[in-house]
Each structure stands twice: as C-alpha cells, then as structure tokens.
Amino acid sequence: MIRILLAEDDQAMRGYIGRALENAGYSVVAVGSGEEAMPHLNTEIFDLLLSDIVMPEMDGIELAQRCNELSPSTKVMFITGFAAVTLKANREAPHAKMLSKPFHLRDLVLEVERMFEDAVPLRM
C-alpha cells in the first residue's frame, strides 16, 4: 500500500485531504506542521510527502529538502494558495509536483494516482 505523509497546518483541510486519500486506498499519516512531520520521516518510510508550502515553524520547502536528505526516493507534492510561493518552490524543488488551492479533492487524488501509475491502489 502506498504511504503518504500529509503536512498541512489547516486542520479542516488536513482532515478533508486525509479522508479523500484514505478513501482512495492510500495509507495516510497526517500532521499539522513540518516539525510534527520530522519524527515520522526519521523513523518511517513514505512513498509521498504531500505538504502545504506555507506553514509555521518549518515551511514545506524546508520539509521537502529534509525529506530528500533522509529518503531520496520519496516523491514530493506541494499544495499552496500563493502564486509567489509556487515560483519559489519551483526553484527550490524543481522535481516536485505542484497543486494550487483551491482544488477539488477528486483532482488531488487523480494527481497522486498519476504519480504512482505503476502502483495504483485497488478501490473498494
């Protein structure tokens, strides 16, 4: 099963995204900040880091850089509602996928499925 670490500081958004991905057949660990994500990255293996870019303490770009150091095979997808932040993220993490807010949860799930076309989870 594909494992996703979701880092999103907005509690409601984190809940919606987490449930949508779990309903699509993914295993999701959801945290509210980059700082909360680090212990999971240090002890667990994830196939995807799905992170908001603008978060307090540690932003999503720094989190992705640390993730890449610990687990270079983990794919990264950013979600953000700020166009200027998108430009910075493209420079700092050019191989990461970007999804701009607002988005439909169905579109998010489709983007994740595209990232793992060879290992799409079975829908129940």
N, CA, C and O atoms as a Tinker XYZ file with bonds, in Angstrom:
   496  protein
     1  N      0.847000   -1.181000    0.000000    73     2
     2  CA     0.000000    0.000000    0.000000    64     1     3
     3  C      0.894000    1.245000    0.000000    63     2     4     5
     4  O      1.888000    1.308000    0.723000    81     3
     5  N      0.536000    2.205000   -0.797000    73     3     6
     6  CA     1.289000    3.456000   -0.886000    64     5     7
     7  C      1.054000    4.272000    0.381000    63     6     8     9
     8  O     -0.081000    4.473000    0.813000    81     7
     9  N      2.175000    4.741000    0.972000    73     7    10
    10  CA     2.117000    5.503000    2.220000    64     9    11
    11  C      2.386000    6.972000    1.941000    63    10    12    13
    12  O      3.345000    7.324000    1.254000    81    11
    13  N      1.526000    7.823000    2.484000    73    11    14
    14  CA     1.621000    9.258000    2.268000    64    13    15
    15  C      1.763000    9.972000    3.606000    63    14    16    17
    16  O      1.010000    9.708000    4.544000    81    15
    17  N      2.736000   10.880000    3.685000    73    15    18
    18  CA     2.857000   11.770000    4.834000    64    17    19
    19  C      2.276000   13.111000    4.408000    63    18    20    21
    20  O      2.809000   13.767000    3.512000    81    19
    21  N      1.201000   13.513000    5.040000    73    19    22
    22  CA     0.499000   14.755000    4.734000    64    21    23
    23  C      0.838000   15.790000    5.803000    63    22    24    25
    24  O      0.572000   15.577000    6.986000    81    23
    25  N      1.425000   16.913000    5.386000    73    23    26
    26  CA     1.733000   18.011000    6.297000    64    25    27
    27  C      0.927000   19.230000    5.862000    63    26    28    29
    28  O      1.212000   19.842000    4.832000    81    27
    29  N     -0.079000   19.571000    6.655000    73    27    30
    30  CA    -0.987000   20.683000    6.346000    64    29    31
    31  C     -1.389000   21.324000    7.657000    63    30    32    33
    32  O     -1.913000   20.649000    8.543000    81    31
    33  N     -1.147000   22.640000    7.797000    73    31    34
    34  CA    -1.417000   23.295000    9.074000    64    33    35
    35  C     -2.888000   23.623000    9.290000    63    34    36    37
    36  O     -3.301000   23.834000   10.430000    81    35
    37  N     -3.685000   23.672000    8.236000    73    35    38
    38  CA    -5.118000   23.925000    8.376000    64    37    39
    39  C     -5.811000   22.609000    8.735000    63    38    40    41
    40  O     -5.850000   21.677000    7.932000    81    39
    41  N     -6.353000   22.548000    9.940000    73    39    42
    42  CA    -6.917000   21.296000   10.449000    64    41    43
    43  C     -8.050000   20.761000    9.574000    63    42    44    45
    44  O     -8.096000   19.564000    9.291000    81    43
    45  N     -8.950000   21.621000    9.150000    73    43    46
    46  CA   -10.070000   21.180000    8.315000    64    45    47
    47  C     -9.568000   20.645000    6.971000    63    46    48    49
    48  O    -10.005000   19.588000    6.517000    81    47
    49  N     -8.659000   21.374000    6.348000    73    47    50
    50  CA    -8.104000   20.947000    5.064000    64    49    51
    51  C     -7.363000   19.614000    5.219000    63    50    52    53
    52  O     -7.480000   18.726000    4.375000    81    51
    53  N     -6.601000   19.489000    6.310000    73    51    54
    54  CA    -5.865000   18.243000    6.590000    64    53    55
    55  C     -6.836000   17.071000    6.702000    63    54    56    57
    56  O     -6.571000   15.985000    6.185000    81    55
    57  N     -7.954000   17.294000    7.377000    73    55    58
    58  CA    -8.954000   16.236000    7.523000    64    57    59
    59  C     -9.586000   15.844000    6.205000    63    58    60    61
    60  O     -9.747000   14.658000    5.917000    81    59
    61  N     -9.949000   16.845000    5.394000    73    59    62
    62  CA   -10.563000   16.564000    4.087000    64    61    63
    63  C     -9.608000   15.795000    3.185000    63    62    64    65
    64  O     -9.984000   14.791000    2.580000    81    63
    65  N     -8.375000   16.272000    3.099000    73    63    66
    66  CA    -7.390000   15.628000    2.225000    64    65    67
    67  C     -7.084000   14.217000    2.708000    63    66    68    69
    68  O     -7.038000   13.278000    1.913000    81    67
    69  N     -6.878000   14.072000    4.005000    73    67    70
    70  CA    -6.566000   12.760000    4.562000    64    69    71
    71  C     -7.657000   11.741000    4.286000    63    70    72    73
    72  O     -7.373000   10.612000    3.883000    81    71
    73  N     -8.909000   12.139000    4.502000    73    71    74
    74  CA   -10.027000   11.219000    4.258000    64    73    75
    75  C    -10.155000   10.874000    2.777000    63    74    76    77
    76  O    -10.409000    9.722000    2.427000    81    75
    77  N     -9.981000   11.865000    1.911000    73    75    78
    78  CA   -10.092000   11.607000    0.466000    64    77    79
    79  C     -9.032000   10.596000    0.013000    63    78    80    81
    80  O     -9.321000    9.696000   -0.775000    81    79
    81  N     -7.821000   10.751000    0.513000    73    79    82
    82  CA    -6.746000    9.833000    0.125000    64    81    83
    83  C     -6.955000    8.443000    0.724000    63    82    84    85
    84  O     -6.709000    7.438000    0.058000    81    83
    85  N     -7.403000    8.382000    1.962000    73    83    86
    86  CA    -7.695000    7.086000    2.573000    64    85    87
    87  C     -8.834000    6.381000    1.842000    63    86    88    89
    88  O     -8.779000    5.170000    1.629000    81    87
    89  N     -9.872000    7.140000    1.455000    73    87    90
    90  CA   -10.979000    6.556000    0.702000    64    89    91
    91  C    -10.537000    6.052000   -0.667000    63    90    92    93
    92  O    -11.166000    5.159000   -1.236000    81    91
    93  N     -9.459000    6.621000   -1.196000    73    91    94
    94  CA    -8.920000    6.181000   -2.484000    64    93    95
    95  C     -7.980000    4.988000   -2.323000    63    94    96    97
    96  O     -7.481000    4.457000   -3.316000    81    95
    97  N     -7.732000    4.562000   -1.082000    73    95    98
    98  CA    -6.937000    3.367000   -0.862000    64    97    99
    99  C     -5.509000    3.594000   -0.410000    63    98   100   101
   100  O     -4.712000    2.656000   -0.401000    81    99
   101  N     -5.170000    4.814000   -0.036000    73    99   102
   102  CA    -3.816000    5.115000    0.418000    64   101   103
   103  C     -3.738000    5.083000    1.940000    63   102   104   105
   104  O     -4.735000    5.307000    2.627000    81   103
   105  N     -2.555000    4.804000    2.456000    73   103   106
   106  CA    -2.286000    4.889000    3.879000    64   105   107
   107  C     -1.757000    6.288000    4.155000    63   106   108   109
   108  O     -0.769000    6.700000    3.546000    81   107
   109  N     -2.394000    7.032000    5.064000    73   107   110
   110  CA    -2.047000    8.436000    5.284000    64   109   111
   111  C     -1.702000    8.678000    6.751000    63   110   112   113
   112  O     -2.432000    8.273000    7.656000    81   111
   113  N     -0.573000    9.348000    6.960000    73   111   114
   114  CA    -0.220000    9.885000    8.263000    64   113   115
   115  C     -0.315000   11.398000    8.104000    63   114   116   117
   116  O      0.411000   11.984000    7.301000    81   115
   117  N     -1.215000   12.039000    8.874000    73   115   118
   118  CA    -1.459000   13.474000    8.730000    64   117   119
   119  C     -0.931000   14.218000    9.946000    63   118   120   121
   120  O     -1.208000   13.847000   11.087000    81   119
   121  N     -0.160000   15.281000    9.684000    73   119   122
   122  CA     0.403000   16.112000   10.746000    64   121   123
   123  C      0.134000   17.578000   10.433000    63   122   124   125
   124  O     -0.161000   17.935000    9.293000    81   123
   125  N      0.239000   18.427000   11.461000    73   123   126
   126  CA    -0.098000   19.825000   11.322000    64   125   127
   127  C      1.053000   20.764000   11.035000    63   126   128   129
   128  O      0.840000   21.967000   10.885000    81   127
   129  N      2.283000   20.240000   10.952000    73   127   130
   130  CA     3.427000   21.119000   10.686000    64   129   131
   131  C      4.618000   20.302000   10.207000    63   130   132   133
   132  O      4.638000   19.075000   10.308000    81   131
   133  N      5.603000   21.012000    9.685000    73   131   134
   134  CA     6.842000   20.359000    9.293000    64   133   135
   135  C      7.557000   19.763000   10.488000    63   134   136   137
   136  O      8.137000   18.680000   10.399000    81   135
   137  N      7.516000   20.474000   11.610000    73   135   138
   138  CA     8.145000   19.965000   12.836000    64   137   139
   139  C      7.505000   18.642000   13.265000    63   138   140   141
   140  O      8.208000   17.725000   13.690000    81   139
   141  N      6.181000   18.538000   13.157000    73   139   142
   142  CA     5.496000   17.298000   13.514000    64   141   143
   143  C      5.824000   16.181000   12.528000    63   142   144   145
   144  O      5.777000   15.004000   12.887000    81   143
   145  N      6.153000   16.535000   11.301000    73   143   146
   146  CA     6.452000   15.531000   10.274000    64   145   147
   147  C      7.816000   14.882000   10.491000    63   146   148   149
   148  O      7.998000   13.708000   10.171000    81   147
   149  N      8.765000   15.624000   11.026000    73   147   150
   150  CA    10.139000   15.133000   11.116000    64   149   151
   151  C     10.303000   13.812000   11.867000    63   150   152   153
   152  O     11.018000   12.942000   11.369000    81   151
   153  N      9.687000   13.607000   13.033000    73   151   154
   154  CA     9.849000   12.308000   13.696000    64   153   155
   155  C      9.369000   11.145000   12.827000    63   154   156   157
   156  O      9.942000   10.057000   12.873000    81   155
   157  N      8.321000   11.373000   12.037000    73   155   158
   158  CA     7.820000   10.324000   11.150000    64   157   159
   159  C      8.832000   10.048000   10.031000    63   158   160   161
   160  O      9.075000    8.893000    9.680000    81   159
   161  N      9.414000   11.104000    9.479000    73   159   162
   162  CA    10.413000   10.923000    8.418000    64   161   163
   163  C     11.663000   10.229000    8.937000    63   162   164   165
   164  O     12.329000    9.500000    8.203000    81   163
   165  N     11.978000   10.460000   10.211000    73   163   166
   166  CA    13.166000    9.838000   10.804000    64   165   167
   167  C     12.980000    8.354000   11.084000    63   166   168   169
   168  O     13.961000    7.616000   11.169000    81   167
   169  N     11.732000    7.905000   11.231000    73   167   170
   170  CA    11.505000    6.519000   11.661000    64   169   171
   171  C     10.676000    5.679000   10.701000    63   170   172   173
   172  O     10.588000    4.463000   10.872000    81   171
   173  N     10.065000    6.299000    9.694000    73   171   174
   174  CA     9.181000    5.568000    8.793000    64   173   175
   175  C      9.550000    5.854000    7.345000    63   174   176   177
   176  O     10.257000    6.817000    7.046000    81   175
   177  N      9.062000    5.010000    6.459000    73   175   178
   178  CA     9.289000    5.191000    5.031000    64   177   179
   179  C      7.966000    5.572000    4.377000    63   178   180   181
   180  O      6.942000    4.924000    4.594000    81   179
   181  N      8.004000    6.631000    3.573000    73   179   182
   182  CA     6.815000    7.097000    2.859000    64   181   183
   183  C      7.104000    7.132000    1.367000    63   182   184   185
   184  O      8.231000    7.380000    0.938000    81   183
   185  N      6.062000    6.880000    0.592000    73   183   186
   186  CA     6.177000    6.957000   -0.858000    64   185   187
   187  C      5.999000    8.388000   -1.347000    63   186   188   189
   188  O      6.548000    8.772000   -2.381000    81   187
   189  N      5.217000    9.188000   -0.587000    73   187   190
   190  CA     4.916000   10.557000   -0.986000    64   189   191
   191  C      4.857000   11.463000    0.225000    63   190   192   193
   192  O      4.254000   11.124000    1.244000    81   191
   193  N      5.495000   12.627000    0.103000    73   191   194
   194  CA     5.306000   13.721000    1.047000    64   193   195
   195  C      4.385000   14.704000    0.357000    63   194   196   197
   196  O      4.740000   15.267000   -0.678000    81   195
   197  N      3.216000   14.916000    0.913000    73   195   198
   198  CA     2.236000   15.881000    0.403000    64   197   199
   199  C      2.189000   17.008000    1.419000    63   198   200   201
   200  O      1.696000   16.833000    2.533000    81   199
   201  N      2.709000   18.175000    1.024000    73   199   202
   202  CA     2.886000   19.238000    2.006000    64   201   203
   203  C      2.389000   20.581000    1.513000    63   202   204   205
   204  O      2.600000   20.962000    0.361000    81   203
   205  N      1.720000   21.293000    2.418000    73   203   206
   206  CA     1.445000   22.706000    2.201000    64   205   207
   207  C      2.807000   23.393000    2.207000    63   206   208   209
   208  O      3.734000   22.920000    2.866000    81   207
   209  N      2.936000   24.486000    1.492000    73   207   210
   210  CA     4.215000   25.189000    1.496000    64   209   211
   211  C      4.283000   26.172000    2.656000    63   210   212   213
   212  O      5.283000   26.221000    3.372000    81   211
   213  N      3.231000   26.949000    2.842000    73   211   214
   214  CA     3.239000   27.987000    3.878000    64   213   215
   215  C      2.703000   27.390000    5.177000    63   214   216   217
   216  O      1.502000   27.172000    5.340000    81   215
   217  N      3.639000   27.136000    6.096000    73   215   218
   218  CA     3.298000   26.610000    7.421000    64   217   219
   219  C      4.207000   27.290000    8.439000    63   218   220   221
   220  O      5.317000   27.700000    8.098000    81   219
   221  N      3.752000   27.416000    9.685000    73   219   222
   222  CA     4.618000   27.995000   10.717000    64   221   223
   223  C      5.764000   27.036000   11.069000    63   222   224   225
   224  O      5.706000   25.844000   10.769000    81   223
   225  N      6.775000   27.567000   11.693000    73   223   226
   226  CA     7.940000   26.822000   12.170000    64   225   227
   227  C      8.822000   26.370000   11.008000    63   226   228   229
   228  O      9.896000   26.934000   10.798000    81   227
   229  N      8.392000   25.373000   10.258000    73   227   230
   230  CA     9.166000   24.848000    9.130000    64   229   231
   231  C      8.249000   24.815000    7.920000    63   230   232   233
   232  O      7.219000   24.141000    7.937000    81   231
   233  N      8.617000   25.540000    6.866000    73   231   234
   234  CA     7.747000   25.554000    5.691000    64   233   235
   235  C      7.909000   24.257000    4.890000    63   234   236   237
   236  O      8.801000   23.449000    5.148000    81   235
   237  N      7.030000   24.092000    3.928000    73   235   238
   238  CA     7.015000   22.860000    3.149000    64   237   239
   239  C      8.256000   22.652000    2.318000    63   238   240   241
   240  O      8.648000   21.512000    2.068000    81   239
   241  N      8.891000   23.737000    1.879000    73   239   242
   242  CA    10.113000   23.606000    1.079000    64   241   243
   243  C     11.239000   23.037000    1.929000    63   242   244   245
   244  O     11.938000   22.118000    1.502000    81   243
   245  N     11.418000   23.579000    3.131000    73   243   246
   246  CA    12.449000   23.045000    4.028000    64   245   247
   247  C     12.144000   21.595000    4.395000    63   246   248   249
   248  O     13.047000   20.760000    4.450000    81   247
   249  N     10.879000   21.300000    4.645000    73   247   250
   250  CA    10.479000   19.934000    4.955000    64   249   251
   251  C     10.838000   18.999000    3.798000    63   250   252   253
   252  O     11.354000   17.904000    4.022000    81   251
   253  N     10.567000   19.425000    2.571000    73   251   254
   254  CA    10.890000   18.599000    1.404000    64   253   255
   255  C     12.387000   18.386000    1.270000    63   254   256   257
   256  O     12.828000   17.297000    0.904000    81   255
   257  N     13.173000   19.414000    1.563000    73   255   258
   258  CA    14.628000   19.275000    1.496000    64   257   259
   259  C     15.124000   18.267000    2.529000    63   258   260   261
   260  O     15.975000   17.431000    2.228000    81   259
   261  N     14.597000   18.347000    3.728000    73   259   262
   262  CA    14.989000   17.383000    4.771000    64   261   263
   263  C     14.527000   15.977000    4.410000    63   262   264   265
   264  O     15.244000   15.003000    4.639000    81   263
   265  N     13.335000   15.877000    3.848000    73   263   266
   266  CA    12.822000   14.579000    3.407000    64   265   267
   267  C     13.743000   13.984000    2.350000    63   266   268   269
   268  O     14.046000   12.791000    2.389000    81   267
   269  N     14.185000   14.803000    1.413000    73   267   270
   270  CA    15.071000   14.325000    0.355000    64   269   271
   271  C     16.395000   13.817000    0.923000    63   270   272   273
   272  O     16.957000   12.850000    0.410000    81   271
   273  N     16.897000   14.460000    1.977000    73   271   274
   274  CA    18.131000   14.008000    2.618000    64   273   275
   275  C     17.948000   12.644000    3.276000    63   274   276   277
   276  O     18.828000   11.786000    3.202000    81   275
   277  N     16.794000   12.450000    3.923000    73   275   278
   278  CA    16.525000   11.208000    4.645000    64   277   279
   279  C     16.037000   10.085000    3.744000    63   278   280   281
   280  O     16.353000    8.917000    3.972000    81   279
   281  N     15.268000   10.436000    2.722000    73   279   282
   282  CA    14.639000    9.431000    1.868000    64   281   283
   283  C     14.532000    9.968000    0.436000    63   282   284   285
   284  O     13.468000   10.437000    0.031000    81   283
   285  N     15.621000    9.905000   -0.329000    73   283   286
   286  CA    15.623000   10.472000   -1.683000    64   285   287
   287  C     14.584000    9.870000   -2.620000    63   286   288   289
   288  O     14.225000   10.497000   -3.617000    81   287
   289  N     14.098000    8.681000   -2.327000    73   287   290
   290  CA    13.120000    8.051000   -3.214000    64   289   291
   291  C     11.685000    8.521000   -2.946000    63   290   292   293
   292  O     10.784000    8.220000   -3.730000    81   291
   293  N     11.463000    9.255000   -1.850000    73   291   294
   294  CA    10.126000    9.759000   -1.541000    64   293   295
   295  C      9.768000   10.884000   -2.507000    63   294   296   297
   296  O     10.509000   11.858000   -2.643000    81   295
   297  N      8.637000   10.743000   -3.170000    73   295   298
   298  CA     8.167000   11.778000   -4.085000    64   297   299
   299  C      7.571000   12.917000   -3.268000    63   298   300   301
   300  O      7.159000   12.729000   -2.123000    81   299
   301  N      7.531000   14.115000   -3.882000    73   299   302
   302  CA     7.031000   15.298000   -3.181000    64   301   303
   303  C      5.966000   15.978000   -4.031000    63   302   304   305
   304  O      6.126000   16.156000   -5.238000    81   303
   305  N      4.876000   16.352000   -3.369000    73   303   306
   306  CA     3.855000   17.188000   -3.993000    64   305   307
   307  C      3.530000   18.315000   -3.026000    63   306   308   309
   308  O      3.259000   18.082000   -1.848000    81   307
   309  N      3.561000   19.549000   -3.542000    73   307   310
   310  CA     3.209000   20.716000   -2.739000    64   309   311
   311  C      1.792000   21.151000   -3.055000    63   310   312   313
   312  O      1.317000   21.018000   -4.183000    81   311
   313  N      1.125000   21.678000   -2.030000    73   311   314
   314  CA    -0.166000   22.330000   -2.214000    64   313   315
   315  C     -0.042000   23.732000   -1.636000    63   314   316   317
   316  O      0.484000   23.911000   -0.538000    81   315
   317  N     -0.528000   24.725000   -2.375000    73   315   318
   318  CA    -0.430000   26.095000   -1.897000    64   317   319
   319  C     -1.471000   26.974000   -2.567000    63   318   320   321
   320  O     -1.966000   26.666000   -3.651000    81   319
   321  N     -1.787000   28.063000   -1.906000    73   319   322
   322  CA    -2.710000   29.030000   -2.464000    64   321   323
   323  C     -2.015000   30.323000   -2.836000    63   322   324   325
   324  O     -2.681000   31.303000   -3.170000    81   323
   325  N     -0.691000   30.349000   -2.787000    73   323   326
   326  CA     0.067000   31.563000   -3.034000    64   325   327
   327  C      0.931000   31.417000   -4.279000    63   326   328   329
   328  O      1.833000   30.581000   -4.317000    81   327
   329  N      0.656000   32.228000   -5.298000    73   327   330
   330  CA     1.376000   32.134000   -6.565000    64   329   331
   331  C      2.862000   32.432000   -6.399000    63   330   332   333
   332  O      3.690000   31.745000   -6.997000    81   331
   333  N      3.216000   33.429000   -5.611000    73   331   334
   334  CA     4.634000   33.770000   -5.427000    64   333   335
   335  C      5.391000   32.631000   -4.757000    63   334   336   337
   336  O      6.556000   32.383000   -5.067000    81   335
   337  N      4.730000   31.947000   -3.846000    73   335   338
   338  CA     5.347000   30.815000   -3.165000    64   337   339
   339  C      5.562000   29.675000   -4.154000    63   338   340   341
   340  O      6.543000   28.938000   -4.051000    81   339
   341  N      4.658000   29.529000   -5.099000    73   339   342
   342  CA     4.783000   28.498000   -6.131000    64   341   343
   343  C      6.057000   28.716000   -6.931000    63   342   344   345
   344  O      6.774000   27.759000   -7.225000    81   343
   345  N      6.346000   29.954000   -7.286000    73   343   346
   346  CA     7.563000   30.252000   -8.043000    64   345   347
   347  C      8.808000   29.883000   -7.249000    63   346   348   349
   348  O      9.743000   29.306000   -7.803000    81   347
   349  N      8.834000   30.209000   -5.953000    73   347   350
   350  CA     9.974000   29.863000   -5.108000    64   349   351
   351  C     10.117000   28.346000   -5.009000    63   350   352   353
   352  O     11.225000   27.817000   -5.095000    81   351
   353  N      9.008000   27.656000   -4.831000    73   351   354
   354  CA     9.049000   26.195000   -4.711000    64   353   355
   355  C      9.580000   25.557000   -5.985000    63   354   356   357
   356  O     10.326000   24.580000   -5.922000    81   355
   357  N      9.209000   26.093000   -7.129000    73   355   358
   358  CA     9.697000   25.552000   -8.393000    64   357   359
   359  C     11.208000   25.689000   -8.507000    63   358   360   361
   360  O     11.869000   24.828000   -9.087000    81   359
   361  N     11.760000   26.773000   -7.952000    73   359   362
   362  CA    13.219000   26.953000   -7.969000    64   361   363
   363  C     13.904000   26.036000   -6.966000    63   362   364   365
   364  O     14.942000   25.448000   -7.267000    81   363
   365  N     13.325000   25.911000   -5.771000    73   363   366
   366  CA    13.947000   25.153000   -4.687000    64   365   367
   367  C     13.777000   23.637000   -4.835000    63   366   368   369
   368  O     14.650000   22.870000   -4.429000    81   367
   369  N     12.670000   23.216000   -5.406000    73   367   370
   370  CA    12.369000   21.780000   -5.547000    64   369   371
   371  C     11.778000   21.539000   -6.933000    63   370   372   373
   372  O     10.579000   21.288000   -7.060000    81   371
   373  N     12.611000   21.613000   -7.973000    73   371   374
   374  CA    12.085000   21.564000   -9.345000    64   373   375
   375  C     11.426000   20.242000   -9.735000    63   374   376   377
   376  O     10.661000   20.202000  -10.699000    81   375
   377  N     11.703000   19.174000   -9.015000    73   375   378
   378  CA    11.117000   17.877000   -9.367000    64   377   379
   379  C      9.810000   17.593000   -8.638000    63   378   380   381
   380  O      9.181000   16.559000   -8.860000    81   379
   381  N      9.403000   18.513000   -7.769000    73   379   382
   382  CA     8.169000   18.323000   -7.005000    64   381   383
   383  C      6.965000   18.693000   -7.864000    63   382   384   385
   384  O      7.031000   19.587000   -8.707000    81   383
   385  N      5.883000   17.995000   -7.633000    73   383   386
   386  CA     4.603000   18.301000   -8.268000    64   385   387
   387  C      3.967000   19.440000   -7.478000    63   386   388   389
   388  O      4.167000   19.549000   -6.268000    81   387
   389  N      3.203000   20.287000   -8.161000    73   387   390
   390  CA     2.571000   21.434000   -7.512000    64   389   391
   391  C      1.074000   21.400000   -7.786000    63   390   392   393
   392  O      0.651000   21.181000   -8.921000    81   391
   393  N      0.275000   21.616000   -6.751000    73   391   394
   394  CA    -1.171000   21.711000   -6.900000    64   393   395
   395  C     -1.625000   22.983000   -6.197000    63   394   396   397
   396  O     -1.384000   23.155000   -5.003000    81   395
   397  N     -2.281000   23.873000   -6.936000    73   395   398
   398  CA    -2.703000   25.159000   -6.383000    64   397   399
   399  C     -4.082000   25.076000   -5.759000    63   398   400   401
   400  O     -4.990000   24.450000   -6.306000    81   399
   401  N     -4.230000   25.721000   -4.598000    73   399   402
   402  CA    -5.530000   25.843000   -3.944000    64   401   403
   403  C     -6.283000   26.968000   -4.623000    63   402   404   405
   404  O     -5.647000   27.923000   -5.069000    81   403
   405  N     -7.581000   26.912000   -4.726000    73   403   406
   406  CA    -8.420000   25.778000   -4.322000    64   405   407
   407  C     -8.382000   24.673000   -5.376000    63   406   408   409
   408  O     -8.182000   24.931000   -6.562000    81   407
   409  N     -8.577000   23.458000   -4.923000    73   407   410
   410  CA    -8.636000   22.322000   -5.830000    64   409   411
   411  C     -9.748000   21.398000   -5.359000    63   410   412   413
   412  O    -10.145000   21.424000   -4.194000    81   411
   413  N    -10.233000   20.597000   -6.264000    73   411   414
   414  CA   -11.249000   19.606000   -5.913000    64   413   415
   415  C    -10.509000   18.373000   -5.400000    63   414   416   417
   416  O     -9.473000   18.003000   -5.952000    81   415
   417  N    -11.021000   17.742000   -4.366000    73   415   418
   418  CA   -10.362000   16.559000   -3.798000    64   417   419
   419  C    -10.187000   15.459000   -4.844000    63   418   420   421
   420  O     -9.201000   14.723000   -4.810000    81   419
   421  N    -11.130000   15.344000   -5.765000    73   419   422
   422  CA   -11.017000   14.350000   -6.838000    64   421   423
   423  C     -9.766000   14.624000   -7.686000    63   422   424   425
   424  O     -9.076000   13.692000   -8.098000    81   423
   425  N     -9.480000   15.909000   -7.942000    73   423   426
   426  CA    -8.292000   16.269000   -8.720000    64   425   427
   427  C     -7.012000   15.919000   -7.968000    63   426   428   429
   428  O     -6.037000   15.471000   -8.572000    81   427
   429  N     -7.014000   16.120000   -6.662000    73   427   430
   430  CA    -5.860000   15.752000   -5.853000    64   429   431
   431  C     -5.595000   14.256000   -5.946000    63   430   432   433
   432  O     -4.461000   13.831000   -6.168000    81   431
   433  N     -6.638000   13.467000   -5.775000    73   431   434
   434  CA    -6.493000   12.005000   -5.839000    64   433   435
   435  C     -5.984000   11.588000   -7.220000    63   434   436   437
   436  O     -5.132000   10.705000   -7.322000    81   435
   437  N     -6.493000   12.207000   -8.270000    73   435   438
   438  CA    -6.033000   11.886000   -9.632000    64   437   439
   439  C     -4.555000   12.227000   -9.811000    63   438   440   441
   440  O     -3.825000   11.474000  -10.455000    81   439
   441  N     -4.106000   13.347000   -9.255000    73   439   442
   442  CA    -2.692000   13.721000   -9.356000    64   441   443
   443  C     -1.813000   12.718000   -8.617000    63   442   444   445
   444  O     -0.748000   12.347000   -9.109000    81   443
   445  N     -2.247000   12.282000   -7.448000    73   443   446
   446  CA    -1.489000   11.280000   -6.694000    64   445   447
   447  C     -1.451000    9.969000   -7.487000    63   446   448   449
   448  O     -0.401000    9.334000   -7.584000    81   447
   449  N     -2.584000    9.567000   -8.050000    73   447   450
   450  CA    -2.612000    8.339000   -8.851000    64   449   451
   451  C     -1.648000    8.429000  -10.023000    63   450   452   453
   452  O     -0.974000    7.450000  -10.344000    81   451
   453  N     -1.571000    9.590000  -10.667000    73   451   454
   454  CA    -0.643000    9.765000  -11.797000    64   453   455
   455  C      0.804000    9.589000  -11.352000    63   454   456   457
   456  O      1.629000    9.062000  -12.099000    81   455
   457  N      1.110000   10.031000  -10.141000    73   455   458
   458  CA     2.476000    9.909000   -9.641000    64   457   459
   459  C      2.877000    8.451000   -9.422000    63   458   460   461
   460  O      4.059000    8.108000   -9.452000    81   459
   461  N      1.873000    7.598000   -9.201000    73   459   462
   462  CA     2.128000    6.191000   -8.904000    64   461   463
   463  C      1.390000    5.289000   -9.889000    63   462   464   465
   464  O      0.790000    4.292000   -9.486000    81   463
   465  N      1.428000    5.628000  -11.163000    73   463   466
   466  CA     0.673000    4.887000  -12.173000    64   465   467
   467  C      0.942000    3.393000  -12.155000    63   466   468   469
   468  O      0.051000    2.600000  -12.460000    81   467
   469  N      2.163000    2.999000  -11.801000    73   467   470
   470  CA     2.503000    1.575000  -11.777000    64   469   471
   471  C      2.045000    0.882000  -10.507000    63   470   472   473
   472  O      2.088000   -0.345000  -10.419000    81   471
   473  N      1.600000    1.667000   -9.508000    73   471   474
   474  CA     1.194000    1.078000   -8.234000    64   473   475
   475  C     -0.088000    1.702000   -7.711000    63   474   476   477
   476  O     -0.178000    2.040000   -6.530000    81   475
   477  N     -1.081000    1.858000   -8.578000    73   475   478
   478  CA    -2.352000    2.460000   -8.173000    64   477   479
   479  C     -3.074000    1.508000   -7.220000    63   478   480   481
   480  O     -3.208000    0.320000   -7.516000    81   479
   481  N     -3.544000    2.023000   -6.070000    73   479   482
   482  CA    -4.229000    1.151000   -5.116000    64   481   483
   483  C     -5.560000    0.650000   -5.668000    63   482   484   485
   484  O     -6.182000    1.286000   -6.519000    81   483
   485  N     -5.964000   -0.466000   -5.178000    73   483   486
   486  CA    -7.261000   -1.032000   -5.571000    64   485   487
   487  C     -8.370000   -0.280000   -4.859000    63   486   488   489
   488  O     -8.298000   -0.048000   -3.652000    81   487
   489  N     -9.375000    0.092000   -5.591000    73   487   490
   490  CA   -10.534000    0.770000   -4.989000    64   489   491
   491  C    -11.511000   -0.286000   -4.484000    63   490   492   493
   492  O    -11.713000   -1.327000   -5.111000    81   491
   493  N    -12.099000    0.007000   -3.353000    73   491   494
   494  CA   -13.069000   -0.933000   -2.786000    64   493   495
   495  C    -14.452000   -0.372000   -2.875000    63   494   496
   496  O    -15.409000   -1.018000   -2.448000    81   495
